[in-house]
Amino acid sequence: MKSLKIIKIGGNIINNDLLLQEFLDDFAALDTPKILVHGGGKAASELTQKMGLNPKMIQGRRITDTETLDIVTMVYGGKINKNIVAQLQARNCNSIGFSGADGNSIVAMKRPVTAIDYGFAGDIIHVNTDVVNILLQHDVTPVFCAITHNENGQLLNTNADTIAAELAIAFSKLYTVSLYYCFEKNGVLKSVHDDNSVIKKIDFTAFEQLKKNKIINEGMLPKIHNCLQAVEKGVTTVHIGNNKMPFNNNIKCTTFQQ
């Protein structure tokens, strides 16, 4: 099978123009089918405050009421997504911006209300690879934002890490998929005060031990869960590291395995 790289970038790269330009230079130069997934929560929070509203977060997750959904759709699907697509076009990387509604590519359901009502937060139930795969076969690079839909006209705010993992799982039936999460650290660290204390490999057993020893903090738990789930469901390799990590095999990072 052909290789496919799926790379997710977060706000630390998006909000730093130098890092973003460096990343896009490297990404555009990749001579392999590729998909980019981006977040942008900080930019959404900043616009929310400019509009006189307060971002609502519980346990690091955004509460998406009607007004917040409008804002994240504008920021994720509009400003950030189209800026990235334009920057890739300038680098001769033909690309197209996607939400989950485009091409009916990612179908989600509104998260059920339990102890917490997350509003219009979406939990993914299905990924349709057909339209996206046609683009990949014609050397067009999809750029996904963190918006999905429910097939009944409702847009939903969906975690970008989860979107990347679910895309990787779905495409692992068609490609040899490598999934990369780029953020501000060099990988999962034994000590948050030492950027070189990268844990090289994590499997399910190691994950449970790291949780027990409180080495992994709450903010990293969902990301690592996505990584391990992707490996379990057929993704060939999954890595967490800095913005240079997907393009250089010699750079330290954390690799996940069954």
N, C-alpha and C positions, 0 to 999 in steps of 0.2 A: 504493500500500500504506500501511497505518497505520504510525505510528512506534512503536518499542519502545526503551526505555532499559534497558540492563543495567549495573548499577553494582556493582563489587566494593570492599568495604572490608576493611582489614587490622587488625591488632592495635593499631596506633597510635590508631585511632579507637575500637575496641571497649574498650580498656583505659583510655580517658580519658572519664569520664562526661560532662563538659561538651561535648567534641567529639561524642560519640555522640548526646547529646540534640539538639544543633544540627543534626547530620546528619539525624536521623530527622524533625525538624521540616520540613526542606527536602524530604526524600524523600517524606514523607506528602503534602505539598502538591502534588507533581507530578500534573498532570492529564493523564496519558498512561499507557498500559500500561507496566508496569515490572517488573523482576526484580531482587532484591537477592541478592548472593553475599557470604558472609563467611568469613574465616579465623578465627584465634584461637590461633595457635601458642604465644604467650607464656603464656596461661592454661593451656594443656595442659601446658607445661613446668613451670609452678609447681605444678600438682596432682601431676604425676609426682614432683617432689621431695618434696612433702608426704607422699607415700605411700612414701617411702624408696627411690625408684628414681632413676636418673640418665637424663635425656633423652640419647638418642644421635643425634648429628648428624654428617653427613659432607658437606662442601662445601655447607653451608647447608640440606641436606635431611634430614628426620627419618627415622631407622630405625624402622620400625613393627613391633615384635615383638608377640606376643599380648597382653601386659599393656598396652603402649602403645596398641594398637588399642582396647582397652576404655576407656582413659582419653580418647582423642581422640573416641571415639563419645559418651561421657558429656558431654564439654566442648563439642564442636562441635554435635552433634545434640541435646543436652539443654540445658544451662545457657545457652549463648550464643544458640542458635537460638530457644529458647522465650522468652527475655527480650526479644529483638528483636521477635518476633511480638507479644508482649504490649504492648510499647511502641508498636508501630504501631497496634494495636487502640485504644489510648488516644487516638490521634490520628485516629481515624475512618478509618484505612486498613485495610480488611479484608485480612488476609494469612494465609498458611498456611506452616508450616515444611516443608522438603523435605530429604531426603537423596536420593542417586541411586536408592536402592531404592524410594522412594515413587513410586507410579505407574509403576514401571520406567523412570524418567525418564533415568537416566544409567547405562549399562552399561560396566564397565571390566574389565580383566584384571590379574591380579597381575603386577607388573613382573618380567620374567625376570632371573634371577641371572646377573650377568656378573662383573666384578672386584669389585663391591660387591653385597651382598645387602641390599636395602632392606626386606625383610620384606613386610608386607601393605600395600605401596604400590600404588595402582591407576593404570593408564594407560588413559585413556578410549578405547573403541572405537566407541561409538554413543550418540547422544542421541535419545530419543523425545520428540517435541514434543506429541503428541496430548493427554495429560491436562493438561499445563501450559497449553496453548493454550486449552482449555475454561475454565480458571480465569481466564486473561487476558480472555477474551471476556465473562466475568461480573464484571469489575472486582475480581477477587481477585488479590492480589500474592503470588507465590511468593518465599520466602526460603530460599535454598539454603545448606547447610553443606558442609564439605569431605569428605563421606563418599559413596562410590559403592558399587556391588555388582557381582557377577560372574554373576548369574542362577542361581547354584548354592548360594545361601544364605550366601555369604561377603561380609562388608562389607570395604571397602578405603579406606584413607586416601589422598585425592587432592588434589593442589595446587589451592587455591581460584582462583588466577589462571587455571589451565588450564580449570577448570570454567566460569569466566566466558567465556573465549574460545570454548570448544566450544558453550556455550549460544548465544552470539552468532552463531556460524557456522550452527548448525542453524536458528535462528529467522530468519536473513537470507533464507530461502526464502519466509517468510510475512510478514515485516515489513521496513520500513526501519529497520535496527538501528544504534543508537549505543552503543558500549561504553566505559565509564569505569572506570579504575583509580584509586582514591583512596588516597593514602598521605601520609606526613609532609612531603614536599617539594612544591614548586610545579610540578614536572615533572622531566624528565631534565635534569641540570645540566652545564654545561661545567666548572664548578668546584664541588666538594662544599662549599667554604668560602663560596660566594656563592649564597644562595637566590634571587637575582634573575637568575642566569646561565642561564635556562631556554632549552633548545634548542627552538625553536618547532615545527619539522617534522623528521621522520625518515622516510626511505624506506630501501630495502634497501641502496642504495649508501652513503648516509650512515651507516647502521648498521655496515657493514664498516669504514669509515674511523674511526668512533668506537672500535670494538674495537681496531683497529690502533694507534691513538694512546693506548689505555688510558684513555680518558675515561670509558667505561662500566665499572664494576667488576663482579666476578663475580656479586654478588647481584642485579644488575639484568638480567643477560643473559637468564635464562629469561622474565622479565616482558616484555621488549622483543620476544623471539622470539614470544611469544603474541600480542602486539599486531600484529606484521607478518603473522603467519600468518592472523589474523582478517581483516585488510584484504585479503590475497591471496585469501581464500576467500569474499568477498562482503559482509563487514560494512561498512556505509557510512562510519562514522567511528569512530576509536578514539583515546582521549585518556588521558594520565597527568597527574595533578595533585593538588591538595589537596582537602579534604572539601567545599569550596564550589564547586569547578570544574564539577560536572555541572549546576548550577542557575543559573549566571551565565556567559554567553558572553563577558563582558569580562574574566574572570579569566585570568591567564597560565597556560598549560599546554603540554604537548607533544602534538602531533597527529601521527598516523602515516598515511602514504599509500604507495601502490605506487610 
